[in-house]
Amino acid sequence: NENTLRITCNHKEERTGDDNGNCLRERQSFSLHHVIPLPCQVIPAGARSSRRNGVLDIHLKKAHPQPAGYK
């Protein structure tokens, strides 16, 4: 749907180590899913995203730009 933004993330992490002759293995796994309604239609082909320092930055282009002063 061009009126929603769908974000899905899967994360898996595995750590191993040795603590005084004992073998340590730890595994973590999680996923999240968000659906965010958008105020107008967007062009899916023009979507860009980046992640830096834990912040997700998403750029979307409106399908039909509104005239200046329109809310």
Secondary structure, DSSP 8 states (H G I E B T S, - for coil): -TTEEEEEEEEEEEEEEEETTEEEEEEEEEEEEEEEE-SS-B-GGG-EEEEETTEEEEE--BSS---TT--
